[in-house]
Amino acid sequence: MFFDHPFKWCKELLGHDEVDARFRIQHKHIGACHFDGVSQVNQMTGRDHCDLQHTIVATIAGLAEPDFVHAIRTIVDFLYRAQVLTFTSSAIHAMEESLQEFHMHKDSILQVGVQRGKSKEISHFQIPKLELLQSFGCGIRNVGSLIQYSADVSERLLITHCKDPFTHTNRQRNSFTEQIVLQLDREESIHADLTNVLYMEFDDSCYVDPTVDWVQQVAPEEASHFCGPRTFHNHFLKGVISDDSTTAFHITVKPDFADKSSNYIAMTYNLPDFPHLLQNYIDGIPGDHDRLGGRLLKGWMKFRLQLRSHHLPTNIIPSQRVQALPPSTEHLLRKCDAVLVHYMPPCGTPSEHFAHLTTITSGD
């Protein structure tokens, strides 16, 4: 949906060269794809589509009219809201409101002439995929989350159970199907036998990868050449926990620099007002904290941030790396990741703010 219509509208409006240039200069973030060019790509993975959606609104801002940007933002909001795993009545209502808001501003897309078919401009929105979006709210109320009907699993199985095994056959039209089935049957039998052997050798029931555990038993020196399911750390056990216990921060024991003054950080990170802001922060802490003013600092270039699931707080989400690199020959203006800060004042209403993380320091 996104790649076939909203993204094509943006490419038609900005032009292929401008779109490529804007994606090329975007900030590189760990865990997201950095595109050198997108105008000539005809097919992408679902993950690439998600990465495009993350930045498409900011990419077209400045060249597109405000109503056009508004229309793209609302359709992207709708697509995000439709893909969540757990819905509430308010979540479904917010999703439907995003779609209604898109219809209120969709005329701006026709006004700039970017709604095109294979050979000519189209002056209407009689598109089956767009019409289908109207039924999402009713469908979710009747059958639950739509993500359960995603084709991602079947597309992945097409690769692992058809395309990859095909490379091990003789590639003859009249016999490759039987060869693939025989190969998959043998792999399943081996997997089952390894599982039974492990269950007989170990009394404790736990989740294991049979292949990796079998290799560790018969050839421990070769175990490093095999990869099992990837696990992630629970930083809520030993990390720094936020006051509301929804966020965990993890930094390395050894900092990237230590015993440095605030003036050193101001020069290294090109933050001339850092000493003044640090002193204002110290002065705002209740009590006598004069001793903190001259304390030397230590700092890190990165840390890991981990959250809990919004709908299932008992579930933790894999952590993400957040960077704050000083200016260098490669990044003249620093390399700082953006974060969303939930601010809870001593009195008043909590609020959210976007911020660039410029430095990570501690006085302990």
Salt bridges, closest charged atoms under 4 A:
ASP4 OD2 - LYS129 NZ 2.52
GLU18 OE2 - ARG22 NE 2.81
ASP51 OD1 - ARG47 NE 3.92
ASP51 OD1 - HIS54 ND1 3.76
ASP77 OD2 - ARG73 NH1 2.88
GLU96 OE2 - ARG141 NH1 2.99
GLU97 OE2 - HIS93 NE2 2.96
GLU101 OE2 - HIS70 NE2 2.43
GLU101 OE2 - ARG73 NH2 3.34
GLU222 OE1 - HIS225 NE2 3.66
GLU330 OE2 - HIS331 NE2 3.76
ASP337 OD1 - HIS27 NE2 2.71
ASP337 OD1 - HIS29 ND1 3.47
GLU352 OE2 - HIS342 ND1 2.55
